[in-house]
Amino acid sequence: MTTTDNAQRSRELDTRARQVLPGGVNSNVRLLGPRVFFDRAQGCRMIDVDGNEYIDYLLGQGPNFLGHAPADILDAVDAACRRGMVYGSQHPLEVEAAELMVQALGWPEQVRFGVSGSEAVQAALRLARAATGRTRFVRFEGHYHGWFDNVLAKVEDGRAVAASEGQVTHFEDFVMLPWNDLAAVEAVLDEDDDIGAVIMEPIMFNSGSIEPRPGFLEGVRAACDARGAMLIFDEVISGFRVARGGAVERYGVVPDLATYGKAMAGGWPVSAVAGPAEIMERFGTGVVNHSGTFNASVMASAATVATLRRLLNDPPYERIRARGQRLMDGLTTLARGNDVDLNVQGVPMAFHAGFGEGPVTDYRSLGRFDTERYNDFTNALVDHGVWVANRGIWYLSAAHEESDIDETLERVEATMKATI
Ligand code: PLP
């Protein structure tokens, strides 16, 4: 029996949800996903309202890096928020969270906390504009920086176009380039002296889990320095996931500013902008506005402190990398054995799978993958108890054990045999 054979309660909830929630969801990203309603989750397993169990590789789109409901994070949040949840004022835990973050990352001097990655990106762009006195920025095809008007875009025929009706595009504010093309970045910085920042995902996790070419990050860093522009790393996915110090640690290139979210607070909604005091102090003097009722709430700060303590005292990185690699290799072997053209590539902590010829090294080539077929495949995986995003990314967590990987591969094999 598959999970869709046993989905009565999920179906009922979906009917109710569609009456009171547009599309039955609260994030448009979920419109395409299977309409399963979850009852609970622990570690790397989730149980839906009909009692079906799934091994989870979506991890809430990344935040559950330590697994679902980690006891140490829950205990810390519970103890802290019994003394009050939101003061709208200062409290010791936010100081500790910032100190640990500075320590864990190794390069910034100050951080400013927010709630979502989208907001953190806006704060970083505003700060870079203020610090450089310039208005425009360079960004890259296939990189996602949140859902706000000035950064949400699709690429059509090499041009950025609105990705939503009702969007005020502001597209004159940025130049969209193919990523990993240093000459293109240098040319734009040479000819446009109003470019205040270059923003990128230092690993293109949102499209293909593609790493920077050797020398690309260093080249962009040098080009920004030579032309007085700031380099912003959007580490909302890579931060605290690929290493404790994120992509900065992995590649040894230090940006002017970086944004963090997802993995930094063990599942709690927390984001941050980080950088040197010289830049960040613009928030401190009040010349650059960054506000937010829920910024550094007691719960958020407690969750951040507990997560960062765990990452500092018991770093899970090598274990997660090894398990991710084992899963990638296992998927590739299964695909070959079953004559399925599944390409598996990227960084083991958040790799990419798609149907088509690989490896893919740039955003445009991802277009050759058969996304409809992959969507059907992920629905079939869900039927067999593997919860995975339909857009190709597989997130690993510290809670995935060797036995979970083995069981996942068995379920994937059953899925392949049932669908080919
Ligand atoms: N930046 C990157 C690289 C992301 O992947 C995301 C979300 O997936 C965001 C920013 C936006 O973060 P949020 O969804 O928390 O607003």
Residues whose N, C-alpha, C, O or C-beta is under 5 A from the ligand:
A	BS01	PLP	S116 G117 S118 Y144 H145 G146 E201 D234 V236 I237 G261
